[in-house]
Amino acid sequence: MDTMFQKERLQPSLLDRLVDDTPLRSGRRQWVSLVGSESASGVGQSENQSPPSSRGSSGSTAFISARKLREFVTRDIAWLMNTVNLSSVYPELEAFPHAAKSVLNYGTNELTGRTVAGLSATEIEERIRQVVLFFEPRIIPATLVLEVSKTDHMDGRALAFDLHCDIWGQPAPEHLVIRSIIDLQDGHIAVAGGRS
C-alpha cells in the first residue's frame, strides 16, 4: 500500500499550493474576523484558539495524482495561450532580451485579425514552442512536439495545433496530448486535452 502511495506523490505547483479551493469551508476567514488579525498572526494564541485547518490533519492536498497533474498543466497552458504578451503591445521590449524572456512578457503573440493564409505554420510552431518552454517548466523540453494544421471549419479563420510532450512525474514522466484551436477573429484559444 505504501509503495502505491509513493508512486503518486507529485507536488502541485506553488500557485496551486497557495490557492484555497474551499475558502468558505476552511473557516479561516471567519476565525480571523472573530479573534482579530493580531491573534490570527500567532500573537497571543492559546492552544484552544488555533485556526481550523483547511487541509486536514493528513495533509491530503499536499500531493496530487498524475491525472490531476495533467489537468493542472493543461489549465496552465490554456492560461498561457490565452494571454497576450507585452511585446505584442510594445515591440520595443525586444530590445531588452532579459525582460522579453521574463514573466513580464508572459503569454503569446497577438494573432487576432490575421488570416490562416497569411501565417506560416513553421513560425507559429516555433513561437508556441518557445513560449511553452519559457513558462511551463514541468514539460521535459526534448519531448515537446507541436503540429500545426490549417482547419477546414470556420472558413479559414482558425488554426489547430496538437501539443505532445512528457511532463515531469514520479516515478516516470507522464505523456500529455493537448489539442488547441486558435480563433483568429477574436484571438481566443480553445484548449482541450490532458490526455495521456
C-alpha positions in Angstrom: 0.0 0.0 0.0 2.8 2.4 0.9 4.6 1.7 -2.4 1.4 2.5 -4.3 1.1 5.8 -2.5 4.8 6.6 -3.2 4.1 6.3 -6.9 1.5 9.1 -6.8 3.4 11.6 -4.6 3.5 14.5 -7.0 3.5 18.1 -5.6 1.3 20.7 -7.2 2.8 24.0 -8.4 3.4 26.8 -6.0 0.3 28.6 -7.3 -1.9 25.6 -6.7 -0.4 25.1 -3.2 -1.2 28.8 -2.3 -4.8 28.8 -3.6 -7.5 27.9 -1.1 -10.0 25.9 -3.2 -12.5 25.9 -0.3 -12.3 29.3 1.4 -15.8 29.1 2.9 -15.3 25.6 4.2 -11.9 26.3 5.7 -13.3 28.6 8.4 -10.1 30.7 8.2 -11.8 33.9 7.3 -14.5 33.5 10.0 -11.8 32.7 12.5 -9.7 35.8 11.6 -12.8 38.1 11.9 -13.7 36.6 15.3 -10.3 36.7 17.0 -8.8 39.7 15.2 -5.7 39.9 13.0 -3.2 40.0 15.9 -4.4 36.6 17.1 -4.5 35.3 13.6 -0.9 36.0 13.1 0.0 34.0 16.1 0.3 36.8 18.7 -1.5 35.7 21.9 -2.8 32.4 20.7 -3.7 29.8 23.2 -3.9 26.1 22.4 -7.7 26.2 22.0 -7.5 29.3 19.8 -5.8 27.8 16.7 -7.5 28.3 13.3 -9.2 25.4 11.7 -7.1 23.7 9.1 -8.3 23.7 5.5 -6.1 20.8 4.6 -7.0 18.4 7.4 -4.5 16.6 9.6 -3.5 14.2 7.0 -2.3 16.9 4.5 -4.3 15.2 1.8 -3.8 18.0 -0.7 -0.1 18.2 -0.3 0.3 15.6 -3.1 -1.6 15.2 -6.3 -2.2 12.3 -8.7 -0.8 12.0 -12.2 -4.2 12.7 -13.7 -4.5 15.9 -11.6 -1.0 17.0 -12.7 -2.1 16.6 -16.3 -5.2 18.7 -15.6 -3.1 21.5 -13.9 -0.6 21.6 -16.8 -3.4 21.7 -19.3 -5.1 24.5 -17.4 -1.8 26.5 -17.1 -1.1 26.1 -20.8 -4.6 27.3 -21.6 -4.0 30.4 -19.5 -0.6 30.9 -21.2 -2.0 30.6 -24.7 -4.9 33.0 -23.9 -2.7 35.8 -22.6 -1.3 38.3 -25.0 2.3 39.1 -24.2 3.6 42.6 -23.6 5.9 42.5 -26.6 2.8 42.3 -28.9 1.7 45.7 -27.5 5.2 47.2 -27.0 7.6 45.8 -29.7 10.4 47.9 -28.1 10.6 45.2 -25.4 12.5 43.0 -27.8 15.5 45.4 -27.3 15.7 44.1 -23.8 16.2 40.4 -24.1 16.1 39.6 -20.4 12.8 41.4 -20.0 11.5 39.8 -23.1 12.2 36.3 -21.6 10.8 37.1 -18.2 7.4 36.9 -16.6 6.9 40.5 -17.7 6.3 39.1 -21.2 4.1 36.2 -20.1 1.8 35.0 -22.9 1.8 34.5 -26.7 1.9 36.9 -29.6 -1.3 38.6 -30.7 -2.9 36.7 -33.6 -6.3 38.5 -33.7 -7.3 39.7 -37.1 -4.8 37.6 -39.0 -5.8 35.1 -41.7 -4.6 31.5 -41.9 -3.3 32.2 -45.4 -1.0 34.9 -44.0 0.5 32.7 -41.3 3.5 30.4 -41.6 2.8 27.1 -39.7 6.5 26.8 -39.0 6.7 30.2 -37.5 3.6 29.6 -35.3 5.0 26.3 -34.1 8.3 27.9 -33.2 6.6 30.8 -31.3 4.3 28.5 -29.4 7.2 26.1 -28.6 9.4 29.0 -27.2 6.5 30.3 -25.1 5.6 26.9 -23.7 9.3 26.1 -22.8 9.8 29.5 -21.2 6.8 29.4 -19.0 6.0 25.7 -18.3 9.0 24.1 -16.5 7.1 20.9 -15.9 7.4 19.9 -19.5 10.5 18.0 -20.5 12.0 20.2 -23.3 13.3 17.4 -25.5 9.8 15.7 -25.7 7.8 18.8 -26.8 6.4 18.3 -30.3 3.9 20.8 -31.9 1.9 20.0 -35.0 0.1 23.0 -36.6 -2.6 22.4 -39.2 -4.9 24.8 -41.0 -8.6 23.9 -40.3 -11.4 23.5 -42.8 -14.1 24.7 -40.5 -14.6 28.4 -39.6 -13.8 29.5 -43.2 -10.0 29.7 -42.8 -10.3 31.8 -39.6 -8.9 29.1 -37.3 -5.6 27.3 -36.8 -5.4 24.0 -35.0 -2.4 22.5 -33.3 -1.6 19.5 -31.2 1.0 19.6 -28.4 2.6 16.3 -27.5 5.0 16.2 -24.5 6.1 14.4 -21.4 5.7 16.2 -18.1 7.9 15.6 -15.1 6.4 12.8 -12.9 7.5 10.4 -10.2 8.5 7.6 -10.7 8.3 8.2 -14.5 7.2 11.1 -16.8 3.6 11.4 -17.8 2.7 11.8 -21.5 0.4 14.7 -22.3 -1.5 15.5 -25.5 -3.3 18.8 -25.8 -5.5 19.8 -28.8 -6.0 23.5 -29.4 -7.8 25.7 -31.9 -6.9 29.3 -32.3 -9.8 31.5 -33.4 -8.1 34.2 -35.4 -11.1 36.5 -35.3 -11.1 37.1 -31.5 -7.7 35.6 -30.5 -9.3 33.0 -28.2 -7.5 29.7 -28.0 -9.7 26.7 -27.1 -7.6 24.1 -25.3 -8.9 20.5 -24.9 -6.8 17.6 -23.8 -4.9 16.5 -20.8 -5.0 13.0 -22.4 -2.1 10.7 -21.8 
